[in-house]
Amino acid sequence: MVNQMAFLDLGAPELIIILAIVLLLFGGKKLPELSRSLGSSMREIRKGLNGSGDEKSQKETEKPRSESA
């Protein structure tokens, strides 16, 4: 099984340098807000990708109920 992040091939030194640059760019106070918003964005994207099929099936099941009422 191939690791999805294998093409980046990042080690600990590279990650530390990237985190230091991010800390310098955004500052210590903005970093928690940035990570929270990134996490919520990823959550919404996953909901959208997983829920797209669910919405179609919900619409199909709702049609007979709304017609009979």
Backbone atoms as SQL, in Angstrom:
CREATE TABLE atoms (id INTEGER PRIMARY KEY, chain TEXT, resi INTEGER, resn TEXT, atom TEXT, x REAL, y REAL, z REAL);
INSERT INTO atoms VALUES
  (1, 'A', 1, 'MET', 'N', 0.851, -1.182, 0.000),
  (2, 'A', 1, 'MET', 'CA', 0.000, 0.000, 0.000),
  (3, 'A', 1, 'MET', 'C', 0.897, 1.247, 0.000),
  (4, 'A', 2, 'VAL', 'N', 0.622, 2.179, -0.877),
  (5, 'A', 2, 'VAL', 'CA', 1.435, 3.368, -1.017),
  (6, 'A', 2, 'VAL', 'C', 0.869, 4.468, -0.132),
  (7, 'A', 3, 'ASN', 'N', 1.754, 5.135, 0.580),
  (8, 'A', 3, 'ASN', 'CA', 1.343, 6.249, 1.431),
  (9, 'A', 3, 'ASN', 'C', 0.937, 7.424, 0.554),
  (10, 'A', 4, 'GLN', 'N', -0.157, 8.088, 0.877),
  (11, 'A', 4, 'GLN', 'CA', -0.653, 9.200, 0.071),
  (12, 'A', 4, 'GLN', 'C', 0.290, 10.398, 0.118),
  (13, 'A', 5, 'MET', 'N', 0.993, 10.577, 1.238),
  (14, 'A', 5, 'MET', 'CA', 1.881, 11.724, 1.387),
  (15, 'A', 5, 'MET', 'C', 3.323, 11.381, 1.008),
  (16, 'A', 6, 'ALA', 'N', 3.570, 10.246, 0.389),
  (17, 'A', 6, 'ALA', 'CA', 4.928, 9.812, 0.068),
  (18, 'A', 6, 'ALA', 'C', 5.588, 10.745, -0.937),
  (19, 'A', 7, 'PHE', 'N', 4.833, 11.376, -1.802),
  (20, 'A', 7, 'PHE', 'CA', 5.431, 12.246, -2.795),
  (21, 'A', 7, 'PHE', 'C', 6.047, 13.491, -2.169),
  (22, 'A', 8, 'LEU', 'N', 5.597, 13.897, -0.991),
  (23, 'A', 8, 'LEU', 'CA', 6.183, 15.056, -0.321),
  (24, 'A', 8, 'LEU', 'C', 7.506, 14.710, 0.338),
  (25, 'A', 9, 'ASP', 'N', 7.609, 13.521, 0.913),
  (26, 'A', 9, 'ASP', 'CA', 8.815, 13.028, 1.556),
  (27, 'A', 9, 'ASP', 'C', 9.365, 14.061, 2.545),
  (28, 'A', 10, 'LEU', 'N', 8.509, 14.522, 3.463),
  (29, 'A', 10, 'LEU', 'CA', 8.911, 15.495, 4.463),
  (30, 'A', 10, 'LEU', 'C', 9.357, 14.789, 5.732),
  (31, 'A', 11, 'GLY', 'N', 10.505, 15.214, 6.240),
  (32, 'A', 11, 'GLY', 'CA', 10.992, 14.688, 7.499),
  (33, 'A', 11, 'GLY', 'C', 10.756, 15.694, 8.610),
  (34, 'A', 12, 'ALA', 'N', 11.264, 15.389, 9.780),
  (35, 'A', 12, 'ALA', 'CA', 11.087, 16.268, 10.934),
  (36, 'A', 12, 'ALA', 'C', 11.722, 17.648, 10.726),
  (37, 'A', 13, 'PRO', 'N', 12.953, 17.746, 10.193),
  (38, 'A', 13, 'PRO', 'CA', 13.532, 19.093, 10.007),
  (39, 'A', 13, 'PRO', 'C', 12.712, 19.975, 9.062),
  (40, 'A', 14, 'GLU', 'N', 12.200, 19.375, 8.001),
  (41, 'A', 14, 'GLU', 'CA', 11.409, 20.153, 7.049),
  (42, 'A', 14, 'GLU', 'C', 10.111, 20.641, 7.680),
  (43, 'A', 15, 'LEU', 'N', 9.462, 19.758, 8.456),
  (44, 'A', 15, 'LEU', 'CA', 8.220, 20.154, 9.120),
  (45, 'A', 15, 'LEU', 'C', 8.456, 21.255, 10.141),
  (46, 'A', 16, 'ILE', 'N', 9.560, 21.202, 10.861),
  (47, 'A', 16, 'ILE', 'CA', 9.890, 22.248, 11.843),
  (48, 'A', 16, 'ILE', 'C', 10.108, 23.574, 11.135),
  (49, 'A', 17, 'ILE', 'N', 10.792, 23.558, 10.014),
  (50, 'A', 17, 'ILE', 'CA', 11.026, 24.801, 9.257),
  (51, 'A', 17, 'ILE', 'C', 9.709, 25.361, 8.744),
  (52, 'A', 18, 'ILE', 'N', 8.832, 24.503, 8.221),
  (53, 'A', 18, 'ILE', 'CA', 7.528, 24.961, 7.723),
  (54, 'A', 18, 'ILE', 'C', 6.704, 25.557, 8.856),
  (55, 'A', 19, 'LEU', 'N', 6.676, 24.890, 10.009),
  (56, 'A', 19, 'LEU', 'CA', 5.927, 25.414, 11.157),
  (57, 'A', 19, 'LEU', 'C', 6.502, 26.739, 11.652),
  (58, 'A', 20, 'ALA', 'N', 7.814, 26.887, 11.627),
  (59, 'A', 20, 'ALA', 'CA', 8.428, 28.151, 12.044),
  (60, 'A', 20, 'ALA', 'C', 8.046, 29.281, 11.094),
  (61, 'A', 21, 'ILE', 'N', 8.020, 29.006, 9.801),
  (62, 'A', 21, 'ILE', 'CA', 7.636, 30.026, 8.823),
  (63, 'A', 21, 'ILE', 'C', 6.178, 30.425, 9.011),
  (64, 'A', 22, 'VAL', 'N', 5.315, 29.436, 9.229),
  (65, 'A', 22, 'VAL', 'CA', 3.894, 29.730, 9.462),
  (66, 'A', 22, 'VAL', 'C', 3.730, 30.562, 10.721),
  (67, 'A', 23, 'LEU', 'N', 4.481, 30.225, 11.769),
  (68, 'A', 23, 'LEU', 'CA', 4.414, 30.983, 13.019),
  (69, 'A', 23, 'LEU', 'C', 4.868, 32.419, 12.814),
  (70, 'A', 24, 'LEU', 'N', 5.905, 32.619, 12.018),
  (71, 'A', 24, 'LEU', 'CA', 6.368, 33.979, 11.741),
  (72, 'A', 24, 'LEU', 'C', 5.367, 34.764, 10.904),
  (73, 'A', 25, 'LEU', 'N', 4.735, 34.099, 9.959),
  (74, 'A', 25, 'LEU', 'CA', 3.784, 34.793, 9.087),
  (75, 'A', 25, 'LEU', 'C', 2.503, 35.184, 9.812),
  (76, 'A', 26, 'PHE', 'N', 1.947, 34.254, 10.582),
  (77, 'A', 26, 'PHE', 'CA', 0.635, 34.492, 11.173),
  (78, 'A', 26, 'PHE', 'C', 0.684, 34.910, 12.633),
  (79, 'A', 27, 'GLY', 'N', 1.763, 34.647, 13.330),
  (80, 'A', 27, 'GLY', 'CA', 1.856, 35.013, 14.737),
  (81, 'A', 27, 'GLY', 'C', 1.205, 33.979, 15.636),
  (82, 'A', 28, 'GLY', 'N', 1.547, 34.026, 16.897),
  (83, 'A', 28, 'GLY', 'CA', 1.062, 33.043, 17.860),
  (84, 'A', 28, 'GLY', 'C', -0.419, 33.161, 18.167),
  (85, 'A', 29, 'LYS', 'N', -0.959, 34.369, 18.091),
  (86, 'A', 29, 'LYS', 'CA', -2.370, 34.566, 18.430),
  (87, 'A', 29, 'LYS', 'C', -3.301, 34.108, 17.307),
  (88, 'A', 30, 'LYS', 'N', -2.885, 34.250, 16.074),
  (89, 'A', 30, 'LYS', 'CA', -3.721, 33.889, 14.933),
  (90, 'A', 30, 'LYS', 'C', -3.647, 32.406, 14.600),
  (91, 'A', 31, 'LEU', 'N', -2.609, 31.730, 15.068),
  (92, 'A', 31, 'LEU', 'CA', -2.408, 30.332, 14.705),
  (93, 'A', 31, 'LEU', 'C', -3.540, 29.416, 15.173),
  (94, 'A', 32, 'PRO', 'N', -4.034, 29.519, 16.416),
  (95, 'A', 32, 'PRO', 'CA', -5.175, 28.671, 16.799),
  (96, 'A', 32, 'PRO', 'C', -6.431, 28.947, 15.978),
  (97, 'A', 33, 'GLU', 'N', -6.689, 30.205, 15.660),
  (98, 'A', 33, 'GLU', 'CA', -7.844, 30.548, 14.835),
  (99, 'A', 33, 'GLU', 'C', -7.701, 29.967, 13.432),
  (100, 'A', 34, 'LEU', 'N', -6.490, 30.041, 12.902),
  (101, 'A', 34, 'LEU', 'CA', -6.226, 29.516, 11.572),
  (102, 'A', 34, 'LEU', 'C', -6.425, 28.006, 11.525),
  (103, 'A', 35, 'SER', 'N', -5.913, 27.307, 12.535),
  (104, 'A', 35, 'SER', 'CA', -6.057, 25.854, 12.558),
  (105, 'A', 35, 'SER', 'C', -7.518, 25.440, 12.769),
  (106, 'A', 36, 'ARG', 'N', -8.259, 26.193, 13.582),
  (107, 'A', 36, 'ARG', 'CA', -9.674, 25.902, 13.782),
  (108, 'A', 36, 'ARG', 'C', -10.469, 26.076, 12.494),
  (109, 'A', 37, 'SER', 'N', -10.206, 27.165, 11.799),
  (110, 'A', 37, 'SER', 'CA', -10.935, 27.408, 10.559),
  (111, 'A', 37, 'SER', 'C', -10.550, 26.396, 9.487),
  (112, 'A', 38, 'LEU', 'N', -9.298, 25.980, 9.468),
  (113, 'A', 38, 'LEU', 'CA', -8.873, 24.959, 8.517),
  (114, 'A', 38, 'LEU', 'C', -9.557, 23.629, 8.825),
  (115, 'A', 39, 'GLY', 'N', -9.648, 23.282, 10.097),
  (116, 'A', 39, 'GLY', 'CA', -10.314, 22.050, 10.490),
  (117, 'A', 39, 'GLY', 'C', -11.790, 22.054, 10.166),
  (118, 'A', 40, 'SER', 'N', -12.453, 23.169, 10.415),
  (119, 'A', 40, 'SER', 'CA', -13.884, 23.249, 10.108),
  (120, 'A', 40, 'SER', 'C', -14.115, 23.224, 8.599),
  (121, 'A', 41, 'SER', 'N', -13.214, 23.822, 7.843),
  (122, 'A', 41, 'SER', 'CA', -13.338, 23.778, 6.385),
  (123, 'A', 41, 'SER', 'C', -13.199, 22.351, 5.869),
  (124, 'A', 42, 'MET', 'N', -12.226, 21.621, 6.397),
  (125, 'A', 42, 'MET', 'CA', -12.035, 20.231, 5.989),
  (126, 'A', 42, 'MET', 'C', -13.252, 19.378, 6.361),
  (127, 'A', 43, 'ARG', 'N', -13.825, 19.655, 7.530),
  (128, 'A', 43, 'ARG', 'CA', -15.014, 18.924, 7.973),
  (129, 'A', 43, 'ARG', 'C', -16.185, 19.172, 7.026),
  (130, 'A', 44, 'GLU', 'N', -16.369, 20.419, 6.619),
  (131, 'A', 44, 'GLU', 'CA', -17.454, 20.760, 5.703),
  (132, 'A', 44, 'GLU', 'C', -17.243, 20.130, 4.334),
  (133, 'A', 45, 'ILE', 'N', -15.998, 20.079, 3.883),
  (134, 'A', 45, 'ILE', 'CA', -15.701, 19.457, 2.595),
  (135, 'A', 45, 'ILE', 'C', -16.025, 17.977, 2.653),
  (136, 'A', 46, 'ARG', 'N', -15.634, 17.316, 3.740),
  (137, 'A', 46, 'ARG', 'CA', -15.932, 15.885, 3.892),
  (138, 'A', 46, 'ARG', 'C', -17.437, 15.652, 3.953),
  (139, 'A', 47, 'LYS', 'N', -18.150, 16.518, 4.663),
  (140, 'A', 47, 'LYS', 'CA', -19.614, 16.386, 4.722),
  (141, 'A', 47, 'LYS', 'C', -20.210, 16.525, 3.335),
  (142, 'A', 48, 'GLY', 'N', -19.710, 17.488, 2.587),
  (143, 'A', 48, 'GLY', 'CA', -20.217, 17.710, 1.239),
  (144, 'A', 48, 'GLY', 'C', -19.939, 16.541, 0.319),
  (145, 'A', 49, 'LEU', 'N', -18.742, 15.979, 0.414),
  (146, 'A', 49, 'LEU', 'CA', -18.405, 14.850, -0.442),
  (147, 'A', 49, 'LEU', 'C', -19.174, 13.604, -0.050),
  (148, 'A', 50, 'ASN', 'N', -19.289, 13.355, 1.224),
  (149, 'A', 50, 'ASN', 'CA', -20.007, 12.161, 1.689),
  (150, 'A', 50, 'ASN', 'C', -21.514, 12.354, 1.636),
  (151, 'A', 51, 'GLY', 'N', -21.981, 13.571, 1.803),
  (152, 'A', 51, 'GLY', 'CA', -23.409, 13.830, 1.872),
  (153, 'A', 51, 'GLY', 'C', -24.056, 14.032, 0.523),
  (154, 'A', 52, 'SER', 'N', -23.280, 14.171, -0.537),
  (155, 'A', 52, 'SER', 'CA', -23.889, 14.420, -1.842),
  (156, 'A', 52, 'SER', 'C', -24.753, 13.251, -2.274),
  (157, 'A', 53, 'GLY', 'N', -24.305, 12.031, -2.017),
  (158, 'A', 53, 'GLY', 'CA', -25.123, 10.857, -2.332),
  (159, 'A', 53, 'GLY', 'C', -26.281, 10.718, -1.380),
  (160, 'A', 54, 'ASP', 'N', -26.073, 11.112, -0.130),
  (161, 'A', 54, 'ASP', 'CA', -27.136, 11.006, 0.871),
  (162, 'A', 54, 'ASP', 'C', -28.282, 11.959, 0.557),
  (163, 'A', 55, 'GLU', 'N', -27.977, 13.137, 0.048),
  (164, 'A', 55, 'GLU', 'CA', -29.020, 14.101, -0.274),
  (165, 'A', 55, 'GLU', 'C', -29.917, 13.581, -1.391),
  (166, 'A', 56, 'LYS', 'N', -29.306, 12.914, -2.373),
  (167, 'A', 56, 'LYS', 'CA', -30.097, 12.373, -3.473),
  (168, 'A', 56, 'LYS', 'C', -31.042, 11.299, -2.970),
  (169, 'A', 57, 'SER', 'N', -30.536, 10.429, -2.104),
  (170, 'A', 57, 'SER', 'CA', -31.394, 9.359, -1.584),
  (171, 'A', 57, 'SER', 'C', -32.471, 9.931, -0.667),
  (172, 'A', 58, 'GLN', 'N', -32.156, 11.004, 0.069),
  (173, 'A', 58, 'GLN', 'CA', -33.160, 11.629, 0.925),
  (174, 'A', 58, 'GLN', 'C', -34.258, 12.271, 0.080),
  (175, 'A', 59, 'LYS', 'N', -33.888, 12.892, -1.029),
  (176, 'A', 59, 'LYS', 'CA', -34.881, 13.520, -1.900),
  (177, 'A', 59, 'LYS', 'C', -35.807, 12.473, -2.500),
  (178, 'A', 60, 'GLU', 'N', -35.239, 11.325, -2.864),
  (179, 'A', 60, 'GLU', 'CA', -36.051, 10.257, -3.435),
  (180, 'A', 60, 'GLU', 'C', -37.029, 9.701, -2.415),
  (181, 'A', 61, 'THR', 'N', -36.590, 9.587, -1.162),
  (182, 'A', 61, 'THR', 'CA', -37.475, 9.047, -0.128),
  (183, 'A', 61, 'THR', 'C', -38.500, 10.086, 0.317),
  (184, 'A', 62, 'GLU', 'N', -38.186, 11.375, 0.168),
  (185, 'A', 62, 'GLU', 'CA', -39.110, 12.422, 0.561),
  (186, 'A', 62, 'GLU', 'C', -40.226, 12.628, -0.453),
  (187, 'A', 63, 'LYS', 'N', -39.989, 12.344, -1.720),
  (188, 'A', 63, 'LYS', 'CA', -40.993, 12.565, -2.752),
  (189, 'A', 63, 'LYS', 'C', -42.282, 11.792, -2.485),
  (190, 'A', 64, 'PRO', 'N', -42.221, 10.500, -2.219),
  (191, 'A', 64, 'PRO', 'CA', -43.489, 9.790, -1.984),
  (192, 'A', 64, 'PRO', 'C', -44.218, 10.307, -0.742),
  (193, 'A', 65, 'ARG', 'N', -43.487, 10.711, 0.260),
  (194, 'A', 65, 'ARG', 'CA', -44.150, 11.223, 1.465),
  (195, 'A', 65, 'ARG', 'C', -44.857, 12.534, 1.181),
  (196, 'A', 66, 'SER', 'N', -44.217, 13.433, 0.432),
  (197, 'A', 66, 'SER', 'CA', -44.827, 14.725, 0.165),
  (198, 'A', 66, 'SER', 'C', -46.014, 14.595, -0.803),
  (199, 'A', 67, 'GLU', 'N', -45.968, 13.619, -1.728),
  (200, 'A', 67, 'GLU', 'CA', -47.072, 13.433, -2.649),
  (201, 'A', 67, 'GLU', 'C', -48.291, 12.842, -1.963),
  (202, 'A', 68, 'SER', 'N', -48.057, 11.965, -0.983),
  (203, 'A', 68, 'SER', 'CA', -49.179, 11.320, -0.317),
  (204, 'A', 68, 'SER', 'C', -49.841, 12.239, 0.713),
  (205, 'A', 69, 'ALA', 'N', -49.154, 13.296, 1.135),
  (206, 'A', 69, 'ALA', 'CA', -49.706, 14.172, 2.164),
  (207, 'A', 69, 'ALA', 'C', -50.592, 15.221, 1.629);
